[in-house]
Amino acid sequence: RGNAGKALGALGVLGLAVLLFIGLGALHRAAATAVEHRQAYAYVLPAMVGMVVLVFFPFAYGITLSFTDANLYNSSQPLSELWVGFRNYADILGDFSFAKTAADGSWVFNYLNFYYTLLFTIVWTVTNVTIGVTVGLLLALALNVPNLRMRPVYRVLLILPWAMPNYITALIWKGMFHQQFGVVNHVIRMFGGEGLAWFDSPFTSFFTALATNGWLSFPFMMVVSLGALQSIPGELYEAARVDGANRWQQFTAITLPALKPALVPAVILSVVWTFNMFNIIFLVTGGDPGGSTEILVTQAYKFAFERYRHGYAAAYSTVIFGILLLYSMVQNRMSRATEAA
């Protein structure tokens, strides 16, 4: 009886939406538009079908799954019998116990807590984007020096990290930080030090992922910055030198404003890529030690495919989508501000 009531309620809402769609004239306008531009719609129909099957249906199913208690042991049951409403979201967003004080006075973090993982993801994103922009801009300034010898060779060498598949780079760097056989510990021992267990401490484990992603991220910023630098007219610098401006004044008054239209979209893209950088965390640190270096997407993956809490993982992913949707709204405002400048 309860399932029948839910089904009838859903059908009632759907029927009301269809009636409003027809009654307000939206159906007539949609049909007229389709007939008027039928050739254009025929061209885009295969792409629309692909988007519905591969994107929109899985997205809608994932949101529906987020309101259930689906897991490995009840996967054969219909979703209507597993419905729990907003319980998963309440468990995710309502748990603020991400840290507590131990008996010895030290802080103990709950690495499975959403807010701890969110904070770590923000730190991960900000540090990586800062490193990528800084190193990329410095290298672009170096490559933009007039009459620089072997400039094409330098460009090719510096773009290689970006050209290689990132999972290969991740596995190479993971091997470099191996406690016994890694080249990093080998170099430390050459200078009289002792090799570190890089993945046994949250800080050192985070450093390995940061070094790997920093190596992957700077070429993109370098290419964007170099292209923008080469588009700046040389007459502007000549006029600034005539007016007595030093190099720093030329950089702040000419170079940075000219770089802003190119760098702002690149930074926005870099933030999205780094926020969702699944490969580096999963392949380099694996979340070690104890899940302390997980980011949101890897945590959602492990809830789904290691802890088999499918409904909880779907809610977790929906929350991530909400965060990125909010960021995209800010991104659009920033982009319009850049275009206006």
SEBA-560191 format. One record per residue (C-alpha): x, y, z; residue number from 1. Coordinates in Angstrom, 1 decimal, decimal comma. Each point is the difference from the previous one (the first is absolute). Example, Ala and Ser with C-alpha at 12.3 -4.5 7.8 and 13.67 -1.06 7.14 Angstrom:
@east 12,3 | north -4,5 | up 7,8 | gupa 1
@east 1,4 | north 3,4 | up -0,7 | gupa 2
***
This chain:
@east 0,0 | north 0,0 | up 0,0 | gupa 1
@east 2,8 | north 2,4 | up 0,8 | gupa 2
@east 1,8 | north -0,7 | up -3,3 | gupa 3
@east -3,2 | north 0,4 | up -1,9 | gupa 4
@east -0,6 | north 3,4 | up 1,7 | gupa 5
@east 3,5 | north 1,1 | up -0,9 | gupa 6
@east -0,4 | north -1,1 | up -3,6 | gupa 7
@east -3,4 | north 1,8 | up -0,3 | gupa 8
@east 1,5 | north 3,1 | up 1,5 | gupa 9
@east 2,9 | north 0,0 | up -2,5 | gupa 10
@east -2,5 | north -0,6 | up -2,8 | gupa 11
@east -2,1 | north 2,9 | up 1,2 | gupa 12
@east 2,9 | north 2,4 | up 0,0 | gupa 13
@east 1,1 | north -1,2 | up -3,4 | gupa 14
@east -3,5 | north 0,4 | up -1,4 | gupa 15
@east -0,3 | north 3,5 | up 1,5 | gupa 16
@east 3,3 | north 1,0 | up -1,6 | gupa 17
@east -1,3 | north -1,3 | up -3,4 | gupa 18
@east -3,2 | north 1,9 | up 0,3 | gupa 19
@east 1,8 | north 3,2 | up 0,8 | gupa 20
@east 2,4 | north -0,6 | up -2,9 | gupa 21
@east -3,0 | north -0,3 | up -2,4 | gupa 22
@east -2,2 | north 2,5 | up 1,6 | gupa 23
@east 2,5 | north 2,8 | up 0,1 | gupa 24
@east 0,7 | north -0,4 | up -3,7 | gupa 25
@east 3,5 | north -1,4 | up 0,4 | gupa 26
@east -0,8 | north -3,1 | up -2,0 | gupa 27
@east -1,3 | north 2,1 | up -3,0 | gupa 28
@east 3,1 | north 2,2 | up 0,0 | gupa 29
@east 2,3 | north -3,0 | up 0,3 | gupa 30
@east -1,8 | north -1,7 | up -2,9 | gupa 31
@east 0,1 | north 3,1 | up -2,2 | gupa 32
@east 3,7 | north 0,5 | up 0,7 | gupa 33
@east 0,8 | north -3,6 | up -0,8 | gupa 34
@east -1,9 | north 0,2 | up -3,3 | gupa 35
@east 1,6 | north 3,3 | up -0,9 | gupa 36
@east 3,6 | north -1,2 | up 0,7 | gupa 37
@east -0,6 | north -3,7 | up -0,8 | gupa 38
@east 3,2 | north -0,3 | up -2,1 | gupa 39
@east 2,2 | north 1,4 | up 2,8 | gupa 40
@east -1,7 | north -2,3 | up 2,6 | gupa 41
@east 0,5 | north -3,0 | up -2,4 | gupa 42
@east 3,7 | north 0,7 | up 0,0 | gupa 43
@east 0,3 | north 0,3 | up 3,8 | gupa 44
@east -2,4 | north -2,9 | up 0,7 | gupa 45
@east 2,7 | north -2,7 | up 0,3 | gupa 46
@east 2,0 | north 2,2 | up 2,5 | gupa 47
@east -3,2 | north 0,7 | up 2,0 | gupa 48
@east -0,8 | north -3,8 | up 0,2 | gupa 49
@east 3,5 | north -0,7 | up 1,1 | gupa 50
@east -0,1 | north 2,7 | up 2,7 | gupa 51
@east -3,3 | north -1,3 | up 1,3 | gupa 52
@east 1,2 | north -3,6 | up 0,1 | gupa 53
@east 3,6 | north 0,6 | up 1,2 | gupa 54
@east -0,4 | north 3,1 | up 2,2 | gupa 55
@east -3,5 | north 1,1 | up 1,0 | gupa 56
@east -1,4 | north -3,4 | up 0,8 | gupa 57
@east 3,0 | north -1,1 | up 2,2 | gupa 58
@east -0,1 | north 3,4 | up 1,6 | gupa 59
@east -3,7 | north -0,3 | up 0,8 | gupa 60
@east 0,4 | north -3,6 | up 1,2 | gupa 61
@east 2,9 | north 1,0 | up 2,3 | gupa 62
@east -2,1 | north 2,8 | up 1,6 | gupa 63
@east -2,9 | north -2,5 | up 0,5 | gupa 64
@east 2,4 | north -2,6 | up 1,4 | gupa 65
@east 1,3 | north 2,6 | up 2,5 | gupa 66
@east -3,4 | north -0,1 | up 1,8 | gupa 67
@east 0,2 | north -3,7 | up 0,6 | gupa 68
@east 2,0 | north -2,4 | up 2,3 | gupa 69
@east 1,3 | north -2,0 | up -2,9 | gupa 70
@east 3,0 | north -2,2 | up 0,7 | gupa 71
@east 1,6 | north -3,2 | up -1,1 | gupa 72
@east -2,4 | north -2,2 | up 2,0 | gupa 73
@east -3,3 | north 1,5 | up -1,2 | gupa 74
@east 0,8 | north 0,7 | up -3,6 | gupa 75
@east -2,7 | north -2,4 | up -1,3 | gupa 76
@east -2,7 | north 1,9 | up 1,8 | gupa 77
@east -2,0 | north 2,9 | up -1,7 | gupa 78
@east 1,0 | north 3,5 | up 0,9 | gupa 79
@east -3,5 | north 0,7 | up 1,3 | gupa 80
@east 0,7 | north -2,5 | up 2,9 | gupa 81
@east 3,4 | north 1,6 | up 0,8 | gupa 82
@east -1,3 | north 3,6 | up 0,1 | gupa 83
@east 1,4 | north 2,0 | up 3,0 | gupa 84
@east -0,6 | north 3,5 | up -1,1 | gupa 85
@east 2,6 | north 2,6 | up 1,0 | gupa 86
@east 1,7 | north -2,3 | up 2,6 | gupa 87
@east 3,2 | north -0,4 | up -2,0 | gupa 88
@east 0,3 | north 3,8 | up -0,4 | gupa 89
@east -0,7 | north 0,5 | up 3,7 | gupa 90
@east 2,7 | north -2,6 | up 0,8 | gupa 91
@east 2,5 | north 1,7 | up -2,3 | gupa 92
@east -0,7 | north 3,7 | up 0,8 | gupa 93
@east -1,1 | north -0,3 | up 3,5 | gupa 94
@east 3,1 | north -1,8 | up 1,4 | gupa 95
@east 2,4 | north 2,8 | up 1,3 | gupa 96
@east 2,1 | north -2,3 | up 2,1 | gupa 97
@east 3,1 | north 0,1 | up -2,3 | gupa 98
@east 2,4 | north 0,5 | up 2,9 | gupa 99
@east 0,2 | north -0,7 | up 3,7 | gupa 100
@east 2,5 | north 0,2 | up 2,8 | gupa 101
@east 1,7 | north -3,2 | up 1,1 | gupa 102
@east 1,0 | north -0,9 | up 3,6 | gupa 103
@east 3,5 | north 1,4 | up -0,4 | gupa 104
@east -1,3 | north 3,3 | up -1,3 | gupa 105
@east 0,7 | north -0,6 | up -3,7 | gupa 106
@east -2,5 | north 0,5 | up -2,8 | gupa 107
@east -1,4 | north -3,1 | up -1,6 | gupa 108
@east -1,7 | north 0,5 | up -3,4 | gupa 109
@east -2,8 | north -2,1 | up -1,4 | gupa 110
@east 1,2 | north -0,5 | up -3,6 | gupa 111
@east -3,3 | north -1,3 | up -1,1 | gupa 112
@east -1,8 | north 3,2 | up 0,9 | gupa 113
@east -1,3 | north 2,0 | up -2,9 | gupa 114
@east 1,2 | north 3,4 | up 1,4 | gupa 115
@east 3,5 | north -1,3 | up 0,6 | gupa 116
@east 0,1 | north -1,3 | up -3,6 | gupa 117
@east -1,4 | north 3,2 | up -1,3 | gupa 118
@east 2,6 | north 2,1 | up 1,8 | gupa 119
@east 2,8 | north -2,2 | up -1,2 | gupa 120
@east -1,4 | north 0,2 | up -3,6 | gupa 121
@east 0,0 | north 3,8 | up 0,2 | gupa 122
@east 3,6 | north 0,1 | up 1,4 | gupa 123
@east 1,0 | north -2,5 | up -2,8 | gupa 124
@east -1,6 | north 2,2 | up -2,7 | gupa 125
@east 1,3 | north 3,3 | up 1,2 | gupa 126
@east 3,6 | north -1,2 | up 0,5 | gupa 127
@east 0,1 | north -1,8 | up -3,4 | gupa 128
@east -1,5 | north 3,0 | up -1,9 | gupa 129
@east 2,4 | north 2,4 | up 1,7 | gupa 130
@east 3,0 | north -2,1 | up -0,8 | gupa 131
@east -1,1 | north -0,6 | up -3,6 | gupa 132
@east -0,7 | north 3,7 | up -0,7 | gupa 133
@east 3,2 | north 1,2 | up 1,7 | gupa 134
@east 2,4 | north -2,5 | up -1,7 | gupa 135
@east -1,8 | north 0,3 | up -3,3 | gupa 136
@east 0,1 | north 3,8 | up 0,0 | gupa 137
@east 3,7 | north 0,1 | up 1,0 | gupa 138
@east 1,0 | north -2,5 | up -2,8 | gupa 139
@east -2,1 | north 1,9 | up -2,5 | gupa 140
@east 1,8 | north 3,2 | up 0,9 | gupa 141
@east 3,4 | north -1,8 | up -0,3 | gupa 142
@east -1,0 | north -1,4 | up -3,5 | gupa 143
@east -1,2 | north 3,5 | up -1,1 | gupa 144
@east 3,5 | north 1,5 | up 0,4 | gupa 145
@east 1,0 | north 1,5 | up -3,4 | gupa 146
@east 2,7 | north -1,9 | up -1,9 | gupa 147
@east -0,1 | north -3,0 | up 2,3 | gupa 148
@east 2,1 | north -2,8 | up -1,5 | gupa 149
@east -1,5 | north -3,5 | up -0,4 | gupa 150
@east -3,5 | north 1,3 | up 0,8 | gupa 151
@east -1,9 | north -2,7 | up -2,0 | gupa 152
@east 2,0 | north -2,7 | up 1,8 | gupa 153
@east -0,9 | north 1,5 | up 3,4 | gupa 154
@east -3,7 | north 0,2 | up -1,0 | gupa 155
@east -0,1 | north -3,7 | up -1,0 | gupa 156
@east 1,8 | north -1,2 | up 3,1 | gupa 157
@east -2,3 | north 2,1 | up 2,3 | gupa 158
@east -3,2 | north -1,2 | up -1,6 | gupa 159
@east 0,9 | north -3,7 | up 0,3 | gupa 160
@east -1,6 | north -0,4 | up 3,4 | gupa 161
@east -3,3 | north 1,2 | up -1,4 | gupa 162
@east 0,3 | north -2,2 | up -3,1 | gupa 163
@east 0,5 | north -3,2 | up 1,9 | gupa 164
@east -3,2 | north -1,9 | up 1,3 | gupa 165
@east -0,4 | north 1,1 | up 3,6 | gupa 166
@east -0,5 | north -3,6 | up 1,3 | gupa 167
@east 3,5 | north -0,9 | up -1,3 | gupa 168
@east 1,4 | north 3,1 | up 1,7 | gupa 169
@east -1,8 | north -0,9 | up 3,2 | gupa 170
@east 1,4 | north -3,5 | up 0,1 | gupa 171
@east 3,5 | north 1,3 | up -0,7 | gupa 172
@east -0,1 | north 2,5 | up 2,8 | gupa 173
@east -1,4 | north -2,6 | up 2,4 | gupa 174
@east 3,0 | north -2,2 | up -0,8 | gupa 175
@east 2,3 | north 2,9 | up 0,5 | gupa 176
@east -1,3 | north 0,4 | up 3,6 | gupa 177
@east 0,3 | north -3,7 | up 0,8 | gupa 178
@east 1,6 | north -0,4 | up 3,5 | gupa 179
@east 2,5 | north -2,6 | up -1,0 | gupa 180
@east 0,6 | north 0,3 | up -3,7 | gupa 181
@east -1,1 | north 3,5 | up -0,8 | gupa 182
@east 2,4 | north 2,5 | up -1,6 | gupa 183
@east -1,0 | north 2,8 | up 2,4 | gupa 184
@east 1,1 | north -2,0 | up 3,1 | gupa 185
@east 3,1 | north -1,1 | up -1,9 | gupa 186
@east 1,0 | north 3,6 | up -0,5 | gupa 187
@east -0,6 | north 0,7 | up 3,7 | gupa 188
@east 2,2 | north -2,9 | up 1,0 | gupa 189
@east 2,7 | north 1,2 | up -2,3 | gupa 190
@east 0,3 | north 3,2 | up 2,1 | gupa 191
@east 0,0 | north -1,9 | up 3,3 | gupa 192
@east -3,7 | north 0,1 | up 0,8 | gupa 193
@east -2,5 | north -2,8 | up 0,7 | gupa 194
@east -2,7 | north -1,0 | up -2,4 | gupa 195
@east -3,5 | north 1,0 | up 0,9 | gupa 196
@east -3,2 | north -2,0 | up 0,1 | gupa 197
@east -1,8 | north 2,5 | up -2,2 | gupa 198
@east -3,4 | north -1,5 | up 0,2 | gupa 199
@east -0,1 | north -0,6 | up 3,8 | gupa 200
@east -0,6 | north 3,7 | up 1,0 | gupa 201
@east -2,9 | north 2,2 | up -1,3 | gupa 202
@east 2,4 | north 2,9 | up -0,7 | gupa 203
@east 2,6 | north -2,0 | up -1,9 | gupa 204
@east -2,6 | north -1,9 | up -1,9 | gupa 205
@east -1,7 | north 3,2 | up -1,0 | gupa 206
@east 3,4 | north 1,3 | up -1,1 | gupa 207
@east 0,4 | north -2,9 | up -2,4 | gupa 208
@east -3,4 | north 0,7 | up -1,6 | gupa 209
@east 0,8 | north 3,7 | up -0,1 | gupa 210
@east 3,3 | north -0,5 | up -1,7 | gupa 211
@east -1,6 | north -2,4 | up -2,6 | gupa 212
@east -2,8 | north 2,3 | up -0,9 | gupa 213
@east 2,2 | north 3,1 | up 0,0 | gupa 214
@east 2,2 | north -1,8 | up -2,6 | gupa 215
@east -3,1 | north -0,6 | up -2,1 | gupa 216
@east -1,7 | north 3,4 | up 0,4 | gupa 217
@east 2,7 | north 2,6 | up -0,8 | gupa 218
@east 0,3 | north -0,7 | up -3,8 | gupa 219
@east -3,6 | north 1,0 | up -0,6 | gupa 220
@east 0,5 | north 3,3 | up 1,8 | gupa 221
@east 3,3 | north 0,6 | up -1,7 | gupa 222
@east -1,5 | north -0,5 | up -3,5 | gupa 223
@east -2,9 | north 2,4 | up 0,8 | gupa 224
@east 2,2 | north 2,6 | up 1,5 | gupa 225
@east 2,6 | north -0,2 | up -2,8 | gupa 226
@east -2,7 | north 0,5 | up -2,6 | gupa 227
@east -1,4 | north 3,0 | up 1,8 | gupa 228
@east 3,5 | north 1,5 | up 0,5 | gupa 229
@east 0,8 | north -0,2 | up -3,7 | gupa 230
@east -3,2 | north 1,9 | up -0,9 | gupa 231
@east 1,0 | north 3,1 | up 2,1 | gupa 232
@east 1,4 | north 2,7 | up -2,4 | gupa 233
@east 3,6 | north 0,9 | up 0,6 | gupa 234
@east -0,8 | north 3,7 | up -0,5 | gupa 235
@east -1,7 | north 0,0 | up 3,4 | gupa 236
@east 3,3 | north -1,0 | up 1,8 | gupa 237
@east 2,0 | north 2,5 | up -2,1 | gupa 238
@east -2,4 | north 2,8 | up 1,0 | gupa 239
@east 0,2 | north -1,1 | up 3,7 | gupa 240
@east 3,8 | north 0,1 | up -0,1 | gupa 241
@east -0,1 | north 3,5 | up -1,5 | gupa 242
@east -2,1 | north 1,1 | up 2,9 | gupa 243
@east 2,5 | north -1,4 | up 2,4 | gupa 244
@east -1,8 | north -3,2 | up 1,2 | gupa 245
@east 2,1 | north -2,7 | up 1,4 | gupa 246
@east -0,5 | north -3,8 | up -0,7 | gupa 247
@east -2,3 | north -0,5 | up 2,9 | gupa 248
@east -2,2 | north 3,0 | up -0,9 | gupa 249
@east -0,2 | north -1,3 | up -3,6 | gupa 250
@east -1,0 | north -3,4 | up 1,3 | gupa 251
@east -2,8 | north 1,3 | up 2,3 | gupa 252
@east -1,3 | north 2,7 | up -2,4 | gupa 253
@east 0,3 | north -1,8 | up -3,4 | gupa 254
@east 0,7 | north -3,7 | up 0,3 | gupa 255
@east -2,5 | north -1,0 | up 2,7 | gupa 256
@east -3,0 | north 1,9 | up -1,4 | gupa 257
@east 0,7 | north -1,5 | up -3,4 | gupa 258
@east 0,3 | north -3,5 | up 1,5 | gupa 259
@east -3,3 | north 0,2 | up 1,9 | gupa 260
@east -2,4 | north -0,8 | up -2,8 | gupa 261
@east 1,9 | north -3,2 | up -0,8 | gupa 262
@east 1,0 | north -1,0 | up 3,6 | gupa 263
@east -3,5 | north 0,3 | up 1,6 | gupa 264
@east -1,7 | north -2,7 | up -2,2 | gupa 265
@east 3,1 | north -2,1 | up 0,3 | gupa 266
@east 0,0 | north 0,2 | up 3,8 | gupa 267
@east -3,8 | north -0,8 | up 0,0 | gupa 268
@east 0,6 | north -3,1 | up -2,1 | gupa 269
@east 3,0 | north -1,0 | up 2,2 | gupa 270
@east -2,1 | north 0,2 | up 3,1 | gupa 271
@east -2,7 | north -2,3 | up -1,4 | gupa 272
@east 2,6 | north -2,5 | up -1,3 | gupa 273
@east 1,9 | north 0,0 | up 3,3 | gupa 274
@east -3,1 | north -0,3 | up 2,1 | gupa 275
@east -0,9 | north -3,2 | up -1,9 | gupa 276
@east 3,6 | north -1,3 | up -0,4 | gupa 277
@east -0,9 | north -3,6 | up 0,7 | gupa 278
@east 3,0 | north -1,7 | up -1,6 | gupa 279
@east 2,8 | north 1,7 | up 2,0 | gupa 280
@east -1,6 | north -0,7 | up 3,4 | gupa 281
@east -1,2 | north -3,5 | up -0,8 | gupa 282
@east 3,3 | north -1,1 | up -1,7 | gupa 283
@east 2,6 | north 1,8 | up 2,0 | gupa 284
@east -1,2 | north 0,1 | up 3,7 | gupa 285
@east -3,1 | north -2,2 | up -0,2 | gupa 286
@east -1,3 | north 2,1 | up 2,9 | gupa 287
@east 2,8 | north -1,2 | up 2,3 | gupa 288
@east 0,5 | north 0,2 | up 2,9 | gupa 289
@east -3,5 | north -1,1 | up 1,1 | gupa 290
@east -1,9 | north 2,1 | up -2,5 | gupa 291
@east 1,6 | north 3,3 | up 1,1 | gupa 292
@east 0,9 | north 1,0 | up -3,6 | gupa 293
@east -3,3 | north -0,8 | up -1,6 | gupa 294
@east -1,8 | north 2,7 | up -2,1 | gupa 295
@east -3,7 | north 0,1 | up -0,5 | gupa 296
@east -0,1 | north -2,0 | up -3,3 | gupa 297
@east 2,2 | north -2,8 | up 1,3 | gupa 298
@east -1,9 | north -0,1 | up 3,3 | gupa 299
@east -3,3 | north -0,4 | up -2,0 | gupa 300
@east 1,6 | north -2,7 | up -2,1 | gupa 301
@east 1,1 | north -2,0 | up 3,1 | gupa 302
@east -3,4 | north 0,3 | up 1,6 | gupa 303
@east -1,5 | north -1,5 | up -3,2 | gupa 304
@east 2,5 | north -2,7 | up -1,0 | gupa 305
@east 1,9 | north -0,9 | up 3,1 | gupa 306
@east -2,6 | north 0,5 | up 2,8 | gupa 307
@east -2,9 | north -0,7 | up -2,4 | gupa 308
@east -2,3 | north 2,7 | up 1,4 | gupa 309
@east -1,5 | north 0,9 | up -3,4 | gupa 310
@east -2,7 | north 2,3 | up 1,2 | gupa 311
@east 2,3 | north 1,9 | up 2,3 | gupa 312
@east 2,6 | north 0,3 | up -2,7 | gupa 313
@east -2,7 | north 1,4 | up -2,4 | gupa 314
@east -0,9 | north 2,6 | up 2,5 | gupa 315
@east 3,6 | north 0,8 | up 0,6 | gupa 316
@east 0,5 | north 0,5 | up -3,8 | gupa 317
@east -3,1 | north 2,2 | up -0,2 | gupa 318
@east 1,4 | north 2,2 | up 2,8 | gupa 319
@east 3,2 | north 0,3 | up -2,0 | gupa 320
@east -2,0 | north 1,0 | up -3,1 | gupa 321
@east -1,7 | north 2,7 | up 2,1 | gupa 322
@east 3,3 | north 1,4 | up 1,1 | gupa 323
@east 1,3 | north 0,1 | up -3,6 | gupa 324
@east -3,3 | north 1,5 | up -1,2 | gupa 325
@east 0,4 | north 2,8 | up 2,5 | gupa 326
@east 3,6 | north 0,5 | up -1,1 | gupa 327
@east -1,1 | north 0,2 | up -3,7 | gupa 328
@east -2,4 | north 2,8 | up 0,9 | gupa 329
@east 2,9 | north 1,9 | up 1,5 | gupa 330
@east 2,1 | north -0,9 | up -3,0 | gupa 331
@east -2,6 | north 1,5 | up -2,4 | gupa 332
@east 0,0 | north 3,3 | up 1,9 | gupa 333
@east 3,8 | north 0,1 | up -0,1 | gupa 334
@east 0,1 | north -0,8 | up -3,7 | gupa 335
@east -2,5 | north 2,8 | up -0,8 | gupa 336
@east 2,1 | north 2,4 | up 2,2 | gupa 337
@east 3,1 | north -1,0 | up -2,0 | gupa 338
@east -1,7 | north 0,5 | up -3,3 | gupa 339
@east -1,3 | north 3,4 | up 1,0 | gupa 340
@east 3,6 | north 1,0 | up 1,0 | gupa 341
***
